[in-house]
Amino acid sequence: MSASAPAAFNPLRPLLVLGAVALAFVALFMLVGVTGPWDFVLPFRGKKVATALLVGYAVAVSTVLFQTVTGNRVLTPAIMGFDYLYVLIQTCLVFFLGSTTVAGMDARFLFAAEVIIMVAFSAMLHGWLFGVARGNVHLLLLTGVVMGVLFRSLASFVQRVIEPNEFIFLQDRFFASFNDPEYELLLLSAVLTLGVSLLGLRLLRACDVLVLGREAAINLGVDYAKTVSWVLALVAILVAISTALVGPVTFLGLLVANLAYPLVRTYRHAFVIPAAALIAGIALVAGQFVLERVFRLDTNPRVIIEFVGGLVFIALLMRRTPR
């Protein structure tokens, strides 16, 4: 190799930079603008930061894995109808039980019920995928789109006959909020996410091969049906956890996944997933910091993230046809 040849790119460098940026924004969010007692402010802000990092991690990992299975950088797990299923669940709860009853229900029970329903829905789709559909992922996506339209239509119908005051209460539950999660739910979500992550570590090498496509993965010795089934199950659990904890965050995964690949310049999931998770954490914590400390606004950063993510989605569609 000649002395003038460029050195090989090291994907660890952008990860270290992203980690330093994430730590910097966490420190800024925790320490800037403290006007009350530290023993109250630090736990209160720490809970917000932990929620943002946990949700960002779950959304980023689920999106990267889902795009690997589907072979499409434009798709996110939201296409499977999880967001609309969450909206339908909330709508039915308020319609049949009333806002007063729902507001007084144990948050842990609601969280567990929502996670179980969404995971059960995903298990039903996966069972159909490797049964009737014979492993055709495209049929799975089409079924998810149809089910999402069905859930949205049912929720819209129920919302039209609901009382106005109940509908106002219901609207607040549709938007992702990182402000006041309960410690028990946050801890339970962290434990579930850790368990899923440990299971997913065993699939990283197989996921690297799945990027090459179904035929290539099978020729290289990957048990395609089993691997895809496990990956989709882990994706469903992560999406269910993040959605049940704070609500739908549609375009965050699309945004961070498509920023992670060019930063690490590799398709190895051992680098792409940490990069996407760090970018998601930075986006949520930095967005909350800018809105609260700089602009003094009581606005959810989800609004800005969804706007930017929507622009990225349109740009991806216009730039080229994804794999």
N, C-alpha and C positions, 0 to 999 in steps of 0.2 A: 504493500500500500504506500502510495506516495505521501510525502510530508504535507502536501497541500490538500489532501482528501479530507472532506468534512467528517468530524467525529459523529459516531452513531448517536441518535437521539435517545436520551434516557427518560422514559415515562415517569420515573420517580420525581423528577424535578418539578413538573407542574403540580404533582400531588403535594409536595412539600410547600410550594407557594400557596396553593389553595388552603392547606391546613393552617398556615400562618395567617392568611387573610381571615379565615373563619374564626380563629382565636382572637384576632384583633377586634372583629365586630362583636364577638361575645363579650369581650372586656369592655368595649364602648357601651354596649347596651346595659351591662350590669352596673357600671360605675358612673356614667355621665348623667348629670341632672338629678342627683339624689338630694331630696329635700326633707325626707322623713328619717325615722330611725333605721339604722342599717339592719337590725335584726328582723325588721318587717320587710324592708325594700328588697334585700338580697334574696330571701326565699321566694318572694312574690315574682320578681323578675326571673329568678332562676327557673321557676316553673314554666314561665313563658318560653325561655330559651330551650329548656329540655323538650317541651312539646314541639317547638319548631324544628329542632334537630331530629327528633324521632320521626315526625311526619315527613320531613324532607328525605330522610333516609329510606323510609318505607316506600314513598312514591318513586324515588329515583331507582331503587333496586327493582321494584316491580315493573317499571317502564322499560328499563334496559333488558331485563329477562324476557318480557313480553315481545319486544321488538326482535330479539334474537330468535324466538320461536316462530314468529310470523314472517321474519325476513323483510320487515318493512319499517323504516325509520320514521314514518309519519304516524303510525298507529300507537295508541296507548291503551291500557286496560279499560279505560272508560268506554271504549267501543263495545265492550261486552255487556253494557247495561247496568253496571254497578251503581253509577251515580243516580240513575233514574229509579233503580230499585230502592236506594236509600230514601229518595224523595217519596216514593210510594209508601214505604214503611212509616215514615213520619206523618204523611197525610192520613193514612188509615188509623194511626194511633190517636191523632187529634180528632178525627171525625167520629170514631166509635167511643172513645173514652173521654174526650174533652180536654181542653188546654189545662184546666186546673189539675186534673188527675195526672196528666202527663208531666206537668211541671213538678208534681209532688212524688213521682215515682223514683225509686232507687236508681241512680245513674249507672251503677254497676250492673243491675239487671237489664237496663236498656242496652248498654254496651254489649253485654254478652248475647242478648237476643238478636241484635243487629248483626253481629259478627257471625253467629250461627246461621242466620237466614241467608246471608250473602255467600258464605262458604258452601252451604247446602245447595244454593242455586248454581254455583260454579261446579260443584261435584256432579250435579245432574247434567250439565253441559258436557263435562269431560267424559262421563259415562256414555253419553250419546256419541261423542266424538270417536271413541275407540270401540264403539259398538256398531251402530248403524252407519255412521260416516266413515268408518274404516281408516281413521287417522287423518282425514282431510281437514287441515287447519282452516282452510278457506271457508269450508262449510260451517265450521265452528264460529268464525267471525261473522258470517252472514246470519247465523242463528242468533248470535249475541246482538247484532244490530236490530233484528226483528223483535227480540224480546225487550230491548231497550225502548223501542217505539211503543210496544204494548204497555210497558210500565209507565211511560210518560203519558200515554193517552188515558190510562186508568187514573193516574194521579190528577191529571187535569180535569177529568170528569168529576172526581170527588171534590176537588177544590171549588168547582163551580156551584156546588150545592151546600158548601160549608158556610157557617155563619161568618159575617165580616170580622168580628172580633177574634174568632178562632183562626181565621185566615191570617190576620196580622201576626198572631203568635207563631203560626206555622211558618211564615216567611222568614222569621229570625233563625229558624232551625235549619234552613236550607243553605246558609252561607257558612263557609269554614271560619272558625273562630279559634284563635290561639290564646285568648285572654284568661280564661278561668277554668282549666281542666282540673278535675279532682286528682289528688295525689294517688289514690287507690287505682284509678283508671290509668293514670300515667305509668305507674309501676307495673300494672298488669300488661299494658301495651308493650312496655319495654321488655318484660320477660318473654312474651309471645314473639316479639320481633327477634330477640336474641336466639330463641329456639329455632325459628325459621331460618335465621342466618347460619346457624351451625349446620343445619341440614343442607342448606344451599352450598356450603363450602365444598361438599363432595361432588357437586354438579358443575363446578366452574370449568374444569377441563373439557367436559362433554359439551358445555355451552360454547366453548371456543370452537369446537368442531361444528356445532349446529349452524354457526355463522356461514359456513360453506354451502349450506343447503341440505335438503333431506337426502338426496341420492348420495352426495359425497359423504355425509355423516354415516349413512348405513354402510357404504363401501369401506369406511375407515374403522368400522367395528363398533359404532355407537348403537346401543339399543334405542332406536328412535322413539318408538311408542312409549316405552317406559320413561325415558328421559323427559320427553315433552309433557307427559302426564304429571311427573313430579314438579317440573318447572311451573306449569300452569297452576298446580295446587298451591305452591309457595306464593305465586303471584296473587292468587285469589285471597290467601290469608293476609298478606301484607296490605292489599287494597282494602279489605274488610276492616283491618285494624285502623288504618289511617282515616278511612271514611267514617267509621263509627266514633272515632275519638274527636275529630274536629269538623267533619263534614266533607263534601266533595271539593277537591282541588284539581280541576280538569286538566289544565294546560301546563302545570308545573313540571310534570314528568317529561312531556314533550320538549320543553325548553331546556332542561338540564341535561337530558340524554344527548340532544343534538349539539350541545356545547362541550360535552365531555369527550366525544370521539376526536374532534380536531385538536383538543388540548393534549391528550395523551398519545395521539397518533398511532394507536394500535387497537386491535379488536379483542385483545385479551381482557377477559372480564375481571381479572385480578387487579387491573388498573382502571378500566372504564367504570366499574361500579363505585369504587371509592371516590373517583373524580366526580361522578354524577351526584353522589350523596353529599360531598362537600359543597358543590355548587348549589344544590338545593338548600342546604343549611345556611349558606351565605345569603342566598336570595331572600329567604324568609326572615332571618335575623336582621340583615341589613335593611330590608324593606320596613320592618317594624320599627327599627331604630330611626330611620329617616322620617317616617311619618310621625312618630311620637316625639322625638327630641328636636328635629330640625324644623318641620313644618307645623308642629303642635296640633296635629290632626288626630281625631279619634276614628280613623278609617282603617278598615281591614286591608292588609297588604295583598290579600287575594285578588282584589280588584285590579291592581297594577300588574300583578303576575299573570293573571288571565289575559289582560290586554296585550302584554308583551308576548305571551305564549301564542295568542291568536295570530299576531303578526308573523311570528316565526313559522307557524303552521302554514299560513298563506305563502310565505316566501319559499318554504320547502316544496309546496305544490307547484309553484311557478318556475322554480329553478331547474328541476329535473324530476324524472320519474324514479322514486326510491326503489331499492331492491325489495 
